[in-house]
Amino acid sequence: MQQGYAAVLCVLAVLGLEAAAPGECELTRLLQDKLQYEMRLQYMKHYFPINYTVQVQYEEVLRPSNITRLRNGTVSEAALRYLWFHVSSQAVLRIREVLPERHPSWKYTQELCQLFDALGKEYSKYRQ
């Protein structure tokens, strides 16, 4: 897997954005459980073939330094949570695109996609 997605998955777990609403809190907790280091290591490293790559654009990687810069700027926590959701869900979708359904990581990425879909529905309630 290319370094970009490894960095994205690391940021997913490290960022730990605090949620504002009860539904968002529960979904974020479930995502945090799914994105524990051991699970990411098992499903996103050990099950991928050696030298397997997924092409990513520079803009698709959310780096911790960029998050810190945004936090120190004028960006609200709600906007940061939405940014984290958007980048993370797109990263998981890109990974899932390259996995065959019989791959050992398919179910794991499917569960992540379902959690991100549910979180997206929570966010759509706030935007209306």
N, CA, C and O atoms as a MOPAC input file, in Angstrom:
PM7 MOZYME 1SCF
protein

 N      0.85300 1    -1.16500 1     0.00000 1
 C      0.00000 1     0.00000 1     0.00000 1
 C      0.89400 1     1.22200 1     0.00000 1
 O      1.93000 1     1.24300 1     0.66500 1
 N      0.49900 1     2.23100 1    -0.73900 1
 C      1.31000 1     3.42700 1    -0.84600 1
 C      1.31900 1     4.19400 1     0.46400 1
 O      0.36000 1     4.13100 1     1.23300 1
 N      2.39400 1     4.91400 1     0.71600 1
 C      2.57200 1     5.66800 1     1.95700 1
 C      1.39900 1     6.60600 1     2.23100 1
 O      1.04500 1     6.81600 1     3.39200 1
 N      0.79600 1     7.16600 1     1.20600 1
 C     -0.29800 1     8.12000 1     1.39500 1
 C     -1.45600 1     7.54600 1     2.17400 1
 O     -1.97100 1     8.18700 1     3.09000 1
 N     -1.87500 1     6.33400 1     1.81800 1
 C     -3.00900 1     5.74600 1     2.51800 1
 C     -2.63200 1     5.27100 1     3.90500 1
 O     -3.46000 1     5.28900 1     4.81600 1
 N     -1.39900 1     4.84900 1     4.07200 1
 C     -0.95200 1     4.48300 1     5.41800 1
 C     -1.00000 1     5.71000 1     6.31400 1
 O     -1.39500 1     5.62100 1     7.47700 1
 N     -0.59500 1     6.86100 1     5.77100 1
 C     -0.63900 1     8.10700 1     6.54200 1
 C     -2.08300 1     8.50800 1     6.84600 1
 O     -2.38600 1     8.95600 1     7.95200 1
 N     -2.96400 1     8.34900 1     5.87100 1
 C     -4.37200 1     8.69500 1     6.08300 1
 C     -4.96100 1     7.83200 1     7.18800 1
 O     -5.64700 1     8.34300 1     8.07300 1
 N     -4.70300 1     6.53300 1     7.14600 1
 C     -5.24900 1     5.65100 1     8.17100 1
 C     -4.65800 1     5.95900 1     9.53800 1
 O     -5.33300 1     5.80800 1    10.55600 1
 N     -3.41700 1     6.38500 1     9.56500 1
 C     -2.80200 1     6.77900 1    10.83000 1
 C     -3.49400 1     8.02400 1    11.36800 1
 O     -3.80000 1     8.10500 1    12.55800 1
 N     -3.73900 1     8.99200 1    10.49200 1
 C     -4.41400 1    10.22400 1    10.91400 1
 C     -5.81900 1     9.92700 1    11.37600 1
 O     -6.30400 1    10.55700 1    12.31500 1
 N     -6.49000 1     8.97600 1    10.73500 1
 C     -7.84400 1     8.59800 1    11.14600 1
 C     -7.86100 1     8.21500 1    12.61800 1
 O     -8.74900 1     8.62400 1    13.36700 1
 N     -6.88300 1     7.43500 1    13.02100 1
 C     -6.84800 1     6.95700 1    14.39900 1
 C     -6.29500 1     8.00100 1    15.35200 1
 O     -6.74700 1     8.08900 1    16.49300 1
 N     -5.32400 1     8.79500 1    14.91000 1
 C     -4.65800 1     9.74400 1    15.79700 1
 C     -5.48600 1    11.00300 1    16.01600 1
 O     -5.47800 1    11.58200 1    17.10300 1
 N     -6.19300 1    11.41800 1    14.98600 1
 C     -6.89400 1    12.69500 1    15.04700 1
 C     -7.85100 1    12.76000 1    16.22000 1
 O     -7.84300 1    13.74400 1    16.96100 1
 N     -8.67000 1    11.74900 1    16.41100 1
 C     -9.54700 1    11.66800 1    17.57100 1
 C    -10.40700 1    12.90300 1    17.77400 1
 O    -10.48200 1    13.42300 1    18.88700 1
 N    -11.04300 1    13.37300 1    16.74200 1
 C    -11.89200 1    14.54800 1    16.88100 1
 C    -13.06700 1    14.25300 1    17.80800 1
 O    -13.71000 1    13.20800 1    17.70300 1
 N    -13.32900 1    15.16800 1    18.69400 1
 C    -14.44300 1    14.98400 1    19.61200 1
 C    -15.75100 1    15.31200 1    18.90200 1
 O    -15.84500 1    16.31300 1    18.19200 1
 N    -16.72300 1    14.49500 1    19.09100 1
 C    -18.00900 1    14.67700 1    18.43400 1
 C    -18.91900 1    15.56000 1    19.26700 1
 O    -18.75300 1    15.66800 1    20.48200 1
 N    -19.88300 1    16.19200 1    18.60800 1
 C    -20.75000 1    17.14100 1    19.28200 1
 C    -22.10600 1    16.56400 1    19.65500 1
 O    -22.63900 1    16.89500 1    20.71400 1
 N    -22.67800 1    15.71200 1    18.81700 1
 C    -24.02100 1    15.19400 1    19.04200 1
 C    -23.94300 1    13.72900 1    19.46900 1
 O    -22.96900 1    13.04500 1    19.15400 1
 N    -24.96500 1    13.24000 1    20.18800 1
 C    -24.94000 1    11.85100 1    20.66600 1
 C    -24.75700 1    10.82100 1    19.54700 1
 O    -23.96700 1     9.88900 1    19.69400 1
 N    -25.47200 1    10.97800 1    18.44000 1
 C    -25.33100 1    10.04100 1    17.32500 1
 C    -23.93400 1    10.09000 1    16.74200 1
 O    -23.34000 1     9.06200 1    16.41300 1
 N    -23.42900 1    11.28300 1    16.62300 1
 C    -22.07400 1    11.45900 1    16.10700 1
 C    -21.05800 1    10.87200 1    17.07900 1
 O    -20.07700 1    10.26100 1    16.65700 1
 N    -21.28500 1    11.05100 1    18.37000 1
 C    -20.38200 1    10.50200 1    19.38900 1
 C    -20.31300 1     8.98200 1    19.28500 1
 O    -19.22400 1     8.40800 1    19.30700 1
 N    -21.45200 1     8.33800 1    19.17300 1
 C    -21.49000 1     6.87400 1    19.11200 1
 C    -20.80700 1     6.36800 1    17.85100 1
 O    -20.01600 1     5.42700 1    17.90600 1
 N    -21.10600 1     6.98500 1    16.72100 1
 C    -20.48500 1     6.55700 1    15.46800 1
 C    -18.98200 1     6.79500 1    15.48400 1
 O    -18.21600 1     5.97300 1    14.98000 1
 N    -18.56000 1     7.90700 1    16.05800 1
 C    -17.13400 1     8.20200 1    16.15100 1
 C    -16.43900 1     7.20000 1    17.05400 1
 O    -15.31600 1     6.78500 1    16.77100 1
 N    -17.09600 1     6.80600 1    18.14200 1
 C    -16.51500 1     5.79900 1    19.03900 1
 C    -16.37600 1     4.46300 1    18.31900 1
 O    -15.35800 1     3.78500 1    18.45600 1
 N    -17.39500 1     4.08500 1    17.55300 1
 C    -17.32600 1     2.83500 1    16.78900 1
 C    -16.20300 1     2.87900 1    15.75300 1
 O    -15.49100 1     1.89400 1    15.55800 1
 N    -16.05200 1     4.02400 1    15.09100 1
 C    -14.96700 1     4.18000 1    14.12900 1
 C    -13.61200 1     4.10000 1    14.82500 1
 O    -12.67900 1     3.48000 1    14.31500 1
 N    -13.51300 1     4.72000 1    15.97000 1
 C    -12.25600 1     4.68600 1    16.71700 1
 C    -11.90400 1     3.24300 1    17.08900 1
 O    -10.74100 1     2.84600 1    17.00900 1
 N    -12.89700 1     2.47000 1    17.49300 1
 C    -12.65800 1     1.06200 1    17.81200 1
 C    -12.17600 1     0.29300 1    16.58100 1
 O    -11.25000 1    -0.51400 1    16.66800 1
 N    -12.81300 1     0.54900 1    15.43400 1
 C    -12.44100 1    -0.13900 1    14.20400 1
 C    -11.05600 1     0.27000 1    13.71000 1
 O    -10.37500 1    -0.50900 1    13.04200 1
 N    -10.64200 1     1.48700 1    14.03800 1
 C     -9.37400 1     2.01000 1    13.52900 1
 C     -8.22500 1     1.87300 1    14.52400 1
 O     -7.21100 1     2.56100 1    14.40800 1
 N     -8.38700 1     0.99400 1    15.49100 1
 C     -7.29100 1     0.73500 1    16.42400 1
 C     -6.07600 1     0.23700 1    15.64800 1
 O     -6.21600 1    -0.38700 1    14.59600 1
 N     -4.89600 1     0.51200 1    16.16700 1
 C     -3.64800 1     0.17800 1    15.48500 1
 C     -3.58400 1    -1.29300 1    15.06300 1
 O     -3.19400 1    -1.60300 1    13.93700 1
 N     -3.96300 1    -2.18200 1    15.95800 1
 C     -3.85700 1    -3.60700 1    15.65900 1
 C     -4.73100 1    -3.99900 1    14.47100 1
 O     -4.32300 1    -4.79400 1    13.62500 1
 N     -5.92700 1    -3.43500 1    14.41800 1
 C     -6.82400 1    -3.76700 1    13.30400 1
 C     -6.30100 1    -3.18500 1    11.99300 1
 O     -6.31600 1    -3.85400 1    10.96000 1
 N     -5.83900 1    -1.93600 1    12.04200 1
 C     -5.28000 1    -1.34000 1    10.82500 1
 C     -4.07600 1    -2.12700 1    10.34900 1
 O     -3.90400 1    -2.35300 1     9.15100 1
 N     -3.24400 1    -2.54400 1    11.28800 1
 C     -2.05200 1    -3.31200 1    10.93300 1
 C     -2.43800 1    -4.63900 1    10.29800 1
 O     -1.87000 1    -5.03000 1     9.27900 1
 N     -3.38900 1    -5.32300 1    10.88900 1
 C     -3.81200 1    -6.61800 1    10.37500 1
 C     -4.45200 1    -6.49800 1     9.00300 1
 O     -4.06700 1    -7.20400 1     8.07100 1
 N     -5.43300 1    -5.60200 1     8.87500 1
 C     -6.21000 1    -5.54600 1     7.64500 1
 C     -5.58000 1    -4.70700 1     6.54800 1
 O     -5.78300 1    -4.99600 1     5.36800 1
 N     -4.82700 1    -3.68200 1     6.89800 1
 C     -4.30700 1    -2.78900 1     5.87400 1
 C     -2.82400 1    -2.97500 1     5.59900 1
 O     -2.29600 1    -2.35500 1     4.67600 1
 N     -2.13500 1    -3.80800 1     6.36700 1
 C     -0.73700 1    -4.06400 1     6.07800 1
 C     -0.49600 1    -5.54100 1     5.82600 1
 O      0.00200 1    -5.91600 1     4.76500 1
 N     -0.84000 1    -6.37500 1     6.78100 1
 C     -0.52800 1    -7.79800 1     6.66100 1
 C     -1.28800 1    -8.47100 1     5.52600 1
 O     -0.76900 1    -9.40500 1     4.91400 1
 N     -2.48600 1    -8.02700 1     5.23400 1
 C     -3.26500 1    -8.67800 1     4.18900 1
 C     -3.00500 1    -8.12400 1     2.79600 1
 O     -3.49600 1    -8.68600 1     1.81700 1
 N     -2.24400 1    -7.03700 1     2.67900 1
 C     -1.93000 1    -6.49400 1     1.36900 1
 C     -0.64100 1    -7.12700 1     0.85800 1
 O      0.29700 1    -7.32500 1     1.63000 1
 N     -0.58300 1    -7.45000 1    -0.44000 1
 C      0.64500 1    -8.03500 1    -0.99400 1
 C      1.81600 1    -7.05300 1    -0.89000 1
 O      1.62100 1    -5.83800 1    -0.86400 1
 N      3.01200 1    -7.58800 1    -0.83200 1
 C      4.20500 1    -6.74300 1    -0.78300 1
 C      4.26700 1    -5.89600 1    -2.05000 1
 O      3.99000 1    -6.38600 1    -3.14500 1
 N      4.62800 1    -4.63500 1    -1.89800 1
 C      4.76200 1    -3.67200 1    -2.99200 1
 C      3.44100 1    -3.34700 1    -3.69400 1
 O      3.45200 1    -2.84400 1    -4.81800 1
 N      2.32200 1    -3.62200 1    -3.05800 1
 C      1.01700 1    -3.27000 1    -3.61600 1
 C      0.79700 1    -1.78500 1    -3.38700 1
 O      1.02300 1    -1.29800 1    -2.27900 1
 N      0.37000 1    -1.06600 1    -4.38400 1
 C      0.18800 1     0.37600 1    -4.23000 1
 C     -1.20100 1     0.80600 1    -4.65000 1
 O     -1.83600 1     0.18800 1    -5.50500 1
 N     -1.65000 1     1.86200 1    -4.04000 1
 C     -2.88100 1     2.54500 1    -4.41300 1
 C     -2.47500 1     3.98100 1    -4.69900 1
 O     -1.92000 1     4.65800 1    -3.83400 1
 N     -2.74800 1     4.44100 1    -5.89700 1
 C     -2.34200 1     5.78800 1    -6.27200 1
 C     -3.21400 1     6.82400 1    -5.56500 1
 O     -4.44100 1     6.71900 1    -5.56500 1
 N     -2.57700 1     7.81100 1    -4.97000 1
 C     -3.29400 1     8.90000 1    -4.31600 1
 C     -2.71100 1    10.21900 1    -4.77100 1
 O     -1.53200 1    10.31400 1    -5.11300 1
 N     -3.54900 1    11.22800 1    -4.76900 1
 C     -3.10900 1    12.57900 1    -5.05800 1
 C     -2.62400 1    13.22600 1    -3.76500 1
 O     -3.02100 1    12.81700 1    -2.67400 1
 N     -1.78300 1    14.21600 1    -3.88600 1
 C     -1.25500 1    14.91000 1    -2.71400 1
 C     -2.39400 1    15.47500 1    -1.85700 1
 O     -2.32400 1    15.43900 1    -0.62900 1
 N     -3.43300 1    15.99200 1    -2.50000 1
 C     -4.54600 1    16.62500 1    -1.80100 1
 C     -5.39100 1    15.63100 1    -1.01900 1
 O     -6.15900 1    16.02800 1    -0.14300 1
 N     -5.26100 1    14.35300 1    -1.32300 1
 C     -6.07600 1    13.33300 1    -0.66500 1
 C     -5.50700 1    12.87500 1     0.67000 1
 O     -6.11000 1    12.04300 1     1.34700 1
 N     -4.36600 1    13.40400 1     1.04900 1
 C     -3.72900 1    12.99800 1     2.29500 1
 C     -3.87500 1    14.12600 1     3.31100 1
 O     -3.44100 1    15.25300 1     3.07300 1
 N     -4.48700 1    13.80700 1     4.43900 1
 C     -4.68500 1    14.76900 1     5.51700 1
 C     -3.57700 1    14.55000 1     6.54400 1
 O     -3.58500 1    13.56300 1     7.27900 1
 N     -2.63400 1    15.47100 1     6.58500 1
 C     -1.47300 1    15.32900 1     7.45100 1
 C     -1.70700 1    16.00000 1     8.80800 1
 O     -2.37900 1    17.02800 1     8.88800 1
 N     -1.14600 1    15.40900 1     9.88100 1
 C     -1.30800 1    16.02100 1    11.21600 1
 C     -0.84400 1    17.48000 1    11.27500 1
 O     -1.44800 1    18.28400 1    11.98400 1
 N      0.20900 1    17.83100 1    10.55000 1
 C      0.68200 1    19.22300 1    10.56800 1
 C     -0.35500 1    20.16700 1     9.96700 1
 O     -0.50800 1    21.29700 1    10.43100 1
 N     -1.06300 1    19.71300 1     8.94400 1
 C     -2.12200 1    20.53800 1     8.35000 1
 C     -3.28500 1    20.71900 1     9.32400 1
 O     -3.89000 1    21.78900 1     9.38800 1
 N     -3.59000 1    19.67200 1    10.07700 1
 C     -4.67300 1    19.76000 1    11.05400 1
 C     -4.31800 1    20.75600 1    12.13900 1
 O     -5.15100 1    21.56900 1    12.53900 1
 N     -3.09200 1    20.69600 1    12.61600 1
 C     -2.63600 1    21.63100 1    13.64500 1
 C     -2.70300 1    23.05700 1    13.12700 1
 O     -3.14300 1    23.96000 1    13.83900 1
 N     -2.27500 1    23.26000 1    11.90500 1
 C     -2.31800 1    24.59200 1    11.30700 1
 C     -3.76800 1    25.09500 1    11.21000 1
 O     -4.04500 1    26.26100 1    11.49000 1
 N     -4.67600 1    24.21600 1    10.81700 1
 C     -6.08500 1    24.60500 1    10.72900 1
 C     -6.66500 1    24.89200 1    12.11000 1
 O     -7.42600 1    25.84400 1    12.27800 1
 N     -6.30800 1    24.07000 1    13.10200 1
 C     -6.79600 1    24.29000 1    14.47300 1
 C     -6.32000 1    25.61600 1    15.02600 1
 O     -7.06700 1    26.31200 1    15.71300 1
 N     -5.07800 1    25.96800 1    14.72700 1
 C     -4.52500 1    27.23400 1    15.20900 1
 C     -5.07400 1    28.42000 1    14.43100 1
 O     -4.95000 1    29.56300 1    14.87200 1
 N     -5.66500 1    28.16400 1    13.30400 1
 C     -6.25400 1    29.22300 1    12.48100 1
 C     -7.68200 1    29.51000 1    12.91900 1
 O     -8.01900 1    29.42000 1    14.09900 1
 N     -8.49500 1    29.84900 1    11.96200 1
 C     -9.86900 1    30.24800 1    12.26100 1
 C    -10.88700 1    29.16000 1    11.93000 1
 O    -12.08100 1    29.44700 1    11.84500 1
 N    -10.45000 1    27.93800 1    11.74500 1
 C    -11.35300 1    26.84700 1    11.37400 1
 C    -12.00500 1    26.28300 1    12.62800 1
 O    -11.32500 1    25.98700 1    13.61100 1
 N    -13.31900 1    26.13600 1    12.59100 1
 C    -14.05800 1    25.62100 1    13.74900 1
 C    -13.85700 1    24.12300 1    13.89900 1
 O    -13.47100 1    23.43800 1    12.95200 1
 N    -14.12400 1    23.62200 1    15.09900 1
 C    -14.02800 1    22.18300 1    15.35600 1
 C    -15.03900 1    21.41000 1    14.51200 1
 O    -14.74700 1    20.31100 1    14.04000 1
 N    -16.22000 1    21.98300 1    14.32400 1
 C    -17.23000 1    21.31200 1    13.49600 1
 C    -16.73500 1    21.16100 1    12.05800 1
 O    -16.92600 1    20.11600 1    11.43700 1
 N    -16.10200 1    22.20500 1    11.53500 1
 C    -15.55800 1    22.13700 1    10.17800 1
 C    -14.42600 1    21.11600 1    10.09800 1
 O    -14.29800 1    20.40700 1     9.09900 1
 N    -13.60900 1    21.03800 1    11.14000 1
 C    -12.53800 1    20.03800 1    11.16900 1
 C    -13.09900 1    18.62400 1    11.22300 1
 O    -12.57600 1    17.72100 1    10.57000 1
 N    -14.15900 1    18.43000 1    11.99800 1
 C    -14.78700 1    17.11300 1    12.05500 1
 C    -15.32200 1    16.71400 1    10.68000 1
 O    -15.16900 1    15.56700 1    10.25900 1
 N    -15.94700 1    17.66200 1     9.98500 1
 C    -16.48700 1    17.35900 1     8.66800 1
 C    -15.35300 1    17.08000 1     7.67900 1
 O    -15.46600 1    16.17400 1     6.85200 1
 N    -14.27400 1    17.84200 1     7.75400 1
 C    -13.11600 1    17.61100 1     6.88600 1
 C    -12.53800 1    16.22400 1     7.13400 1
 O    -12.23300 1    15.49400 1     6.19100 1
 N    -12.38800 1    15.86300 1     8.40600 1
 C    -11.88700 1    14.54000 1     8.76100 1
 C    -12.79800 1    13.45800 1     8.18100 1
 O    -12.32100 1    12.48200 1     7.60200 1
 N    -14.10400 1    13.63700 1     8.33800 1
 C    -15.06900 1    12.66800 1     7.80900 1
 C    -14.92100 1    12.53700 1     6.29800 1
 O    -14.85700 1    11.42500 1     5.77400 1
 N    -14.86800 1    13.65000 1     5.60600 1
 C    -14.82400 1    13.62500 1     4.14600 1
 C    -13.55000 1    12.94100 1     3.63300 1
 O    -13.62400 1    12.04500 1     2.79300 1
 N    -12.40900 1    13.35300 1     4.12500 1
 C    -11.14300 1    12.77700 1     3.66800 1
 C    -11.06300 1    11.29600 1     4.02800 1
 O    -10.63200 1    10.47800 1     3.21500 1
 N    -11.47800 1    10.95500 1     5.24300 1
 C    -11.39900 1     9.56900 1     5.70100 1
 C    -12.32200 1     8.65700 1     4.90600 1
 O    -11.92100 1     7.56700 1     4.49900 1
 N    -13.55200 1     9.09800 1     4.68400 1
 C    -14.49400 1     8.25600 1     3.94400 1
 C    -14.03200 1     8.06400 1     2.50300 1
 O    -14.18200 1     6.97600 1     1.94600 1
 N    -13.47100 1     9.10900 1     1.89400 1
 C    -12.97100 1     8.97900 1     0.52700 1
 C    -11.77400 1     8.02800 1     0.46600 1
 O    -11.63000 1     7.27200 1    -0.49400 1
 N    -10.92300 1     8.06600 1     1.48100 1
 C     -9.77000 1     7.16400 1     1.51600 1
 C    -10.22000 1     5.70900 1     1.61700 1
 O     -9.68800 1     4.84300 1     0.92200 1
 N    -11.18700 1     5.44400 1     2.47100 1
 C    -11.67800 1     4.07100 1     2.62100 1
 C    -12.35100 1     3.60700 1     1.33400 1
 O    -12.20700 1     2.44800 1     0.94500 1
 N    -13.07800 1     4.49300 1     0.67400 1
 C    -13.70500 1     4.12500 1    -0.60100 1
 C    -12.66100 1     3.79800 1    -1.65700 1
 O    -12.82900 1     2.84900 1    -2.42200 1
 N    -11.58700 1     4.57200 1    -1.70500 1
 C    -10.52200 1     4.30800 1    -2.68100 1
 C     -9.85700 1     2.96300 1    -2.41100 1
 O     -9.53900 1     2.22700 1    -3.34500 1
 N     -9.64700 1     2.64400 1    -1.14700 1
 C     -9.04700 1     1.35400 1    -0.80600 1
 C     -9.98900 1     0.22300 1    -1.20100 1
 O     -9.56500 1    -0.78900 1    -1.75900 1
 N    -11.26700 1     0.40800 1    -0.90300 1
 C    -12.24300 1    -0.64400 1    -1.20500 1
 C    -12.38600 1    -0.88500 1    -2.70400 1
 O    -12.68500 1    -2.00100 1    -3.12900 1
 N    -12.17500 1     0.15900 1    -3.50800 1
 C    -12.26900 1     0.01300 1    -4.96400 1
 C    -11.29000 1    -1.01500 1    -5.51000 1
 O    -11.58900 1    -1.70000 1    -6.48900 1
 N    -10.13000 1    -1.12600 1    -4.88700 1
 C     -9.10400 1    -2.03000 1    -5.42400 1
 C     -9.16200 1    -3.42700 1    -4.82200 1
 O     -8.46300 1    -4.32700 1    -5.28600 1
 N     -9.98100 1    -3.61900 1    -3.80100 1
 C    -10.04500 1    -4.93600 1    -3.15500 1
 C    -11.07800 1    -5.83400 1    -3.82500 1
 O    -12.21300 1    -5.41700 1    -4.05700 1
 N    -10.68700 1    -7.05400 1    -4.13000 1
 C    -11.69900 1    -8.01700 1    -4.59000 1
 C    -12.56300 1    -8.44100 1    -3.40200 1
 O    -12.11800 1    -8.38300 1    -2.25500 1
 N    -13.78100 1    -8.86100 1    -3.67400 1
 C    -14.70100 1    -9.22200 1    -2.58900 1
 C    -14.20000 1   -10.39600 1    -1.74900 1
 O    -14.62700 1   -10.55000 1    -0.60500 1
 N    -13.33200 1   -11.20200 1    -2.27400 1
 C    -12.82800 1   -12.35000 1    -1.52900 1
 C    -11.59400 1   -11.99600 1    -0.69400 1
 O    -11.06300 1   -12.85200 1     0.01400 1
 N    -11.14100 1   -10.76400 1    -0.76800 1
 C     -9.95200 1   -10.34500 1    -0.02600 1
 C    -10.25400 1   -10.34900 1     1.47500 1
 O    -11.36300 1    -9.98800 1     1.86700 1
 N     -9.29600 1   -10.74700 1     2.32900 1
 C     -9.53300 1   -10.77700 1     3.78000 1
 C     -9.88900 1    -9.41200 1     4.37800 1
 O    -10.51300 1    -9.35500 1     5.43800 1
 N     -9.50900 1    -8.32900 1     3.72800 1
 C     -9.80700 1    -6.98800 1     4.24900 1
 C    -11.15100 1    -6.44700 1     3.77000 1
 O    -11.57600 1    -5.37800 1     4.20800 1
 N    -11.82200 1    -7.16800 1     2.88200 1
 C    -13.07900 1    -6.66600 1     2.30600 1
 C    -14.12700 1    -6.38600 1     3.37500 1
 O    -14.72800 1    -5.31100 1     3.38500 1
 N    -14.35200 1    -7.33700 1     4.27100 1
 C    -15.37900 1    -7.15700 1     5.29800 1
 C    -15.03300 1    -5.97200 1     6.21000 1
 O    -15.91100 1    -5.18900 1     6.57400 1
 N    -13.76900 1    -5.84700 1     6.57200 1
 C    -13.31600 1    -4.73600 1     7.42100 1
 C    -13.57500 1    -3.40000 1     6.74400 1
 O    -14.11900 1    -2.48700 1     7.36600 1
 N    -13.19500 1    -3.27300 1     5.48000 1
 C    -13.42200 1    -2.00600 1     4.78200 1
 C    -14.91200 1    -1.76900 1     4.55100 1
 O    -15.36200 1    -0.62300 1     4.55800 1
 N    -15.67400 1    -2.82900 1     4.34800 1
 C    -17.12700 1    -2.69600 1     4.19700 1
 C    -17.74700 1    -2.13200 1     5.47200 1
 O    -18.60200 1    -1.24800 1     5.41200 1
 N    -17.31600 1    -2.64300 1     6.62200 1
 C    -17.82100 1    -2.13700 1     7.90300 1
 C    -17.43400 1    -0.67600 1     8.11000 1
 O    -18.23200 1     0.11200 1     8.61600 1
 N    -16.21100 1    -0.31200 1     7.72000 1
 C    -15.79800 1     1.08700 1     7.81400 1
 C    -16.67100 1     1.96900 1     6.92400 1
 O    -17.09200 1     3.05200 1     7.33100 1
 N    -16.93900 1     1.49700 1     5.70800 1
 C    -17.79600 1     2.26700 1     4.79100 1
 C    -19.19400 1     2.46100 1     5.36700 1
 O    -19.76700 1     3.54400 1     5.25100 1
 N    -19.74500 1     1.42500 1     5.98400 1
 C    -21.07400 1     1.53400 1     6.58100 1
 C    -21.07200 1     2.55200 1     7.72500 1
 O    -22.01300 1     3.33400 1     7.86100 1
 N    -20.02200 1     2.54300 1     8.54300 1
 C    -19.93900 1     3.51800 1     9.63500 1
 C    -19.79800 1     4.92900 1     9.08400 1
 O    -20.41800 1     5.86000 1     9.59900 1
 N    -18.99100 1     5.09600 1     8.04400 1
 C    -18.84500 1     6.42700 1     7.44700 1
 C    -20.14800 1     6.87600 1     6.78700 1
 O    -20.47800 1     8.06000 1     6.83700 1
 N    -20.89700 1     5.95400 1     6.16800 1
 C    -22.20300 1     6.30800 1     5.59300 1
 C    -23.15500 1     6.79600 1     6.68600 1
 O    -23.85000 1     7.79700 1     6.51200 1
 N    -23.18000 1     6.08400 1     7.80700 1
 C    -24.04700 1     6.49100 1     8.92100 1
 C    -23.61600 1     7.85100 1     9.47000 1
 O    -24.45800 1     8.68400 1     9.80300 1
 N    -22.31700 1     8.06900 1     9.56200 1
 C    -21.82800 1     9.36600 1    10.03800 1
 C    -22.18600 1    10.46600 1     9.05100 1
 O    -22.51200 1    11.58200 1     9.45400 1
 N    -22.12600 1    10.15700 1     7.75800 1
 C    -22.53000 1    11.12500 1     6.73900 1
 C    -23.99000 1    11.51300 1     6.87700 1
 O    -24.34700 1    12.67400 1     6.67400 1
 N    -24.84000 1    10.54900 1     7.22400 1
 C    -26.26200 1    10.85000 1     7.44100 1
 C    -26.43800 1    11.75100 1     8.65900 1
 O    -27.28900 1    12.64100 1     8.66200 1
 N    -25.63300 1    11.51800 1     9.69100 1
 C    -25.67500 1    12.40300 1    10.87500 1
 C    -25.29100 1    13.82300 1    10.49300 1
 O    -25.94700 1    14.78200 1    10.90000 1
 N    -24.22800 1    13.95400 1     9.71100 1
 C    -23.77200 1    15.28300 1     9.30300 1
 C    -24.79400 1    15.96700 1     8.39900 1
 O    -24.94300 1    17.18800 1     8.44500 1
 N    -25.49500 1    15.19000 1     7.58000 1
 C    -26.49300 1    15.80800 1     6.69700 1
 C    -27.64700 1    16.39200 1     7.50500 1
 O    -28.27800 1    17.35500 1     7.06900 1
 N    -27.93300 1    15.82100 1     8.68000 1
 C    -28.97100 1    16.37600 1     9.54400 1
 C    -28.58200 1    17.76900 1    10.03600 1
 O    -29.42800 1    18.65600 1    10.15000 1
 N    -27.28900 1    17.94900 1    10.32600 1
 C    -26.82400 1    19.23200 1    10.83700 1
 C    -26.81500 1    20.30700 1     9.76100 1
 O    -27.04700 1    21.48300 1    10.04100 1
 N    -26.54400 1    19.89200 1     8.52500 1
 C    -26.40700 1    20.85200 1     7.41500 1
 C    -27.75900 1    21.37600 1     6.94400 1
 O    -27.82000 1    22.41100 1     6.27900 1
 N    -28.85000 1    20.67300 1     7.28000 1
 C    -30.16600 1    21.09000 1     6.77900 1
 C    -30.78400 1    22.14400 1     7.65900 1
 O    -31.89100 1    22.60700 1     7.38300 1

